[in-house]
Structure formats: structure tokens, C-alpha cells
Amino acid sequence: MKIGQFEPKTPQPASTAVERKAHPSKGAGAVEPSAKVALSSSAALRTEGTAGDGTFDQAKVERIAAAIKDGKFKVDAGAIADKLIANAQELIGRTKA
């Protein structure tokens, strides 16, 4: 797998940008209290079995980033395929129960 150069998108011209207006009683950038978020069952399944507290291994992230940058990162396609199959079997088992 090869990861190409990051090319940020150019900002939209002011005439087509969407403006957000803050609530008059709140500071700039305030979020309306009516905004609601709901997770689908698929998203809920993805969070099961994770730490859930937002922690991650910073050292591991840095090692992987360095390996990618140096072109030394190797993808184990067999391990990925095995995990995909196991996940699919788990999901199929959950839908039948």
C-alpha cells in the first residue's frame, strides 16, 4: 500500500461559503442546543471492545508514522483478511441471534 502526498483542499470562495450565526445570547461559534447525534447500530458495534476513553498508544502511532514516512511500513494482507473474515462472521452471528 502506498500513501501519496497530502494535498489540502483549497478553501471555498466567500460567496459560496456557508455562514453560521451564533445564538444572540451565546458567544461566537456557539452550538444550537437542538443539535442531536445518534449512533447507528454499526457504529455502536465498532465501539464495543475498545477502551472507550479516547486513549491511544502515542509511541506506536509515532513508530508507524515514521515507518510510513521512510517507506518501510509493511502491510500484512493475510492478517487483515483474517480479521475481516472474523469480524464478518461475528456480525453474521449477532444478526441471527
N, C-alpha and C positions, 0 to 999 in steps of 0.2 A: 504494500500500500504506500502510495506516495502522497504527501501532503504538500500542496502548492503554496505559493506566496499569498499572504493575506492582502486582499485589495478592498479597503473600506469603500462603502458606497458613498457617492457624493451627496451632500445634503440637498434637500428639495428647495427650490426657489421659494421665497417668502409668499408669493402669490398662491402657491398650491399647498403650503403647509397648513396643518390643522392647528388652530389655536385653542388652548384650554384656558377657560376662565375659572378663577378661583371663586369659591363661595364668598360673598361680601363680608361675612363675619370671620372668615379664616384668612390665614396668610397665603401668599402666593404659592402655588403648587399644591394646595390642599386637595385631598381626595374627597369626593362626594360620599356621604355615608351610605348611599343607596347601592354602591358597588358591591356585588356579591360574587363569590367564587365557589364553584362546586367541582369536585374531582369526579371523573368518570370511574367506573369500576376498574378499567385498565390501569389508570393512574394509581388507584388505591393498591392494586396488586403489585405495582412496581415499588411501592414504598415498604411493603412487608419484608421483614428480614433485614432491613437496613438499620443503621444506628438511629436514624431519625432525628438526631440532634444537630445535624449540619456539620459534624466534624469530618475531617479527612486527613490523610497522611501527606503532609506538605512535602516531606523528604521524597516520598515516592513520586509525587507529581513533578518535582524538580528533576528527578532522575529520568523520568520518561520524557519530559520536555527536552532535556539535554540530549538524550538518545535520538529523538526525532530531529533536533537541530543538526546533530552530527551525522545524520543519515544511518545510524546504527540500530534503530528500533526495528525489531523483528516481530512480525505478527504470526502467532501460532494459529493457523487456519483450522487445524484439527481440533484444538481446544475450543475455539469459538463455535465451530459446528456442533461439537458435543454439547456445549452449554445451551445453544439454541434448541437443539433437539430435546434436551432435558426440560427446558422451560416450556416448550410447546406441549410436551407430554404432561407436565404439571398443570398447565392451563386447561388442557382437554379433560384431565381428571377432575378438576374443580367444576367444570361446566356440567358434567354428568352427575355429580353428587347432589 
